[in-house]
Amino acid sequence: MWILGISKSHNGAVALIHDGKVVCAIQAERLSRIKRQALELKDDKILISKCVNYCLKQAGIKHSDLQSIAISTPWEVNHLKDSNLFDYIGGAPKNYKGTYYVPHHYAHVEYILHYSNLSPGIVLIIDGSGSKEKDRKYCNINEETDPNCISHVDAAGKETVSAYWFDGKKLLLIYRFSPSVEIFEKYNKKSNGFLQSIGHYWRWASNYCCGLHSEAGKVMGLAAFGNHKVHQDLKILSINKAGLIKVNYEKLNKKFNSPNIFGKDLTNNTHYGNIASMVQKDTEDILINILKILKEKYSTDTLYYAGGVALNVLANEKIIRSHIFDKVILNGSVEDNGTAIGAALSASNLLTNKRTVEKVTDYYGRIYSNDDILVAINKFPFKYKFIDDKKKYDIIASLIFQNKVVGWFQGRSEFGPRALGNRSILANPANQKMKYILDLYIKQRDRYRPYAPVVLEEYAKKYFDIDGISPVMMSGGRVLSKHFPAITHVDGSARIQTLSKNDNADFYKLIESFNKLSGFPIILNTSFNLPGEPIVESPTDALNSFSNGSLEYLCLGNYLVSRN
Amino acid sequence: MIKKRAFNQKLLLDQLGLSISKDNYEESLQKLNQLCVFNPFRTQQFVQVFINAWCAKILSMLDNKLFDVASLRIRLLYVAVIYNKAFNKLLTIYFDKINNSKASSFLENYDKLIYLSMQAQYFYQKGIHDKAEKSVKKCFEELISFFKNKSQSDDGWLLVRKCLKNIKDKKKAKALLEIILQKIDE
């Protein structure tokens, strides 16, 4: 059964599943080339059609083969007539079984459960905000609620934290924080538009420290430059014994009133570092508190964790090392893009009465052949040569070893926000000056942001203090050696990608070759994009980025491109 | 996002416009700050209004041959703006109007560095790449002593980043960066 999932969100995405397995998924931003591109299912049919066709092409099917469409949104649920909906996908399916509207947090849940062995556990979802309570009646995939559910739900609320008990088959809602969005609520009066939400606390911090509200990742990097103790008495984010969460925006806005409006790189300005550090510490503390409350009522050794806040690698690390749970299940598309997959899986489960699982991965995009690549290369005035697989890895490893910065475009594109070695910029992690070169020249990034290492899985513990594996860069740890300044953050940590041959054989071979030259199986891996742009998707995007940026070499499939 | 509580955004925007028309940079910055604090989700739009209004104001200063004050304001904007088309256009007009006079000769310290970096961008925008490179080299030479004071490093790196964008030859840009990194290390 072919099911299309749509994340109608500020981070829009489309996914295609077949018999419960993810076949293809694409974020709208990769095709529109606008970062955090929304999909609204309104007037713009071209973009959503592009996303749908992208998935259909990868699967080798037509719109008529689709049997169901599932939609998840954190905005208002507006039912579309099937005929209108079919306009977006290019025509009517032949054997259509229905359209499903899936509550937002529930779509997050189905996404993360898909990457497990379905062992019983707690599923925690935390993001900016999800479905409105008043919209639940418009959803035709509904949740069941445990009679003992801890419920802080306002009728005019939006879900911001949800937790479910998963018994191996069924899901029961066990916790929900869904605060009112109404302006007359006391806690909203002085919030300047932010919700009672951990995700919105990060939006506030992102806006205050970086001048944009969607840069939580930057704030996380900045946190290492500050001292959370400076503001420890403020207690902005709190949770009481009954599980009620409070974000005290009134205090926050009273205390802090010099936002970094222009988004300047203020690495050495402790004002912003201390705030970032406070937000990070508050988040870690509240997560542990929520989990303790839940674990007390629902004993289990497994946690499934998703929602935008789950992209916080530092907090994830705190959860893992707290050992409240033996197993913490994470995957790379925990933010709204993943709800396209989750929505489709929800419909699939309902229609087939069967839940399926797959291994953790984010390589869900299209493959471009060497022929596709050559057509693109010929449109640009660059030198290029064909290098066969036997030589490719040694040649690229040698360039990286010589401190060249290389664009690496191979195989299926990644779905989530992380470049995992198929749309990556690669560099030597041992070079003292590499971080400066990347920050100031190649990536033009703020200096407080760290670069991630990718390490062969079997060597990970030799070089990093890491608990388990991290195939989609969702956890981190201390760097144990001082020989890798380019990937070691100011606090000695790194956000790590561990790589096995099964994850990505091409990338694995490259790092093996690099290991032979350098003596260490680690490469600096950062996303292949220019500032303010989404990660490249197609060969043409990669060549445009190469043309407009400062990369020295670009390896596209079996072609090595260099400047004239 | 929840609906905004009432605050007089229009009044603040008017006040912002008024302070710019009066050439009061500090006050305009204060108004911008207030707008962004009260309505943070629109920070980018307010910043755009601020930059566009200042660009218009500086243009009128240039038309009225108020070069000194225009120079002062354009330098302030240059270090605030990351990328802005209106500002880039203004920068070209500014240098064309001041005609590369001795505008930089009386400048010192950070002001001089900003001027050199701006000049590099001007030449780059005009396609005069050798001159852009020269301005960058001059700026980098002066930056080395500027970096001795660590508290100034955020400002220093900003100019390095801006300068590097104005070198056409990528290899030369990387080489220049490596030189300045080495000299700062020493």
Chai-1 contact restraints between the chains, C-beta under 6 A:
chainA,res_idxA,chainB,res_idxB,connection_type,confidence,min_distance_angstrom,max_distance_angstrom,comment,restraint_id
A,V181,B,I2,contact,1.0,0.0,6.0,A-B,restraint_1
A,I183,B,K3,contact,1.0,0.0,6.0,A-B,restraint_2
A,I183,B,R5,contact,1.0,0.0,6.0,A-B,restraint_3
A,N188,B,I2,contact,1.0,0.0,6.0,A-B,restraint_4
A,K189,B,R5,contact,1.0,0.0,6.0,A-B,restraint_5
A,N192,B,F38,contact,1.0,0.0,6.0,A-B,restraint_6
A,N192,B,P40,contact,1.0,0.0,6.0,A-B,restraint_7
A,G193,B,M1,contact,1.0,0.0,6.0,A-B,restraint_8
A,G193,B,I2,contact,1.0,0.0,6.0,A-B,restraint_9
A,G193,B,K4,contact,1.0,0.0,6.0,A-B,restraint_10
A,G193,B,F41,contact,1.0,0.0,6.0,A-B,restraint_11
A,L195,B,I2,contact,1.0,0.0,6.0,A-B,restraint_12
A,N207,B,P40,contact,1.0,0.0,6.0,A-B,restraint_13
A,G211,B,T43,contact,1.0,0.0,6.0,A-B,restraint_14
A,N257,B,V37,contact,1.0,0.0,6.0,A-B,restraint_15
A,P259,B,C36,contact,1.0,0.0,6.0,A-B,restraint_16
A,I261,B,C36,contact,1.0,0.0,6.0,A-B,restraint_17
A,I261,B,V47,contact,1.0,0.0,6.0,A-B,restraint_18
A,F262,B,A80,contact,1.0,0.0,6.0,A-B,restraint_19
A,L266,B,D154,contact,1.0,0.0,6.0,A-B,restraint_20
A,N268,B,S153,contact,1.0,0.0,6.0,A-B,restraint_21
A,N268,B,D154,contact,1.0,0.0,6.0,A-B,restraint_22
A,K433,B,L181,contact,1.0,0.0,6.0,A-B,restraint_23
A,Y436,B,L181,contact,1.0,0.0,6.0,A-B,restraint_24
A,L440,B,V160,contact,1.0,0.0,6.0,A-B,restraint_25
A,L440,B,R161,contact,1.0,0.0,6.0,A-B,restraint_26
A,Y441,B,L164,contact,1.0,0.0,6.0,A-B,restraint_27
A,Y441,B,L177,contact,1.0,0.0,6.0,A-B,restraint_28
A,S550,B,K170,contact,1.0,0.0,6.0,A-B,restraint_29
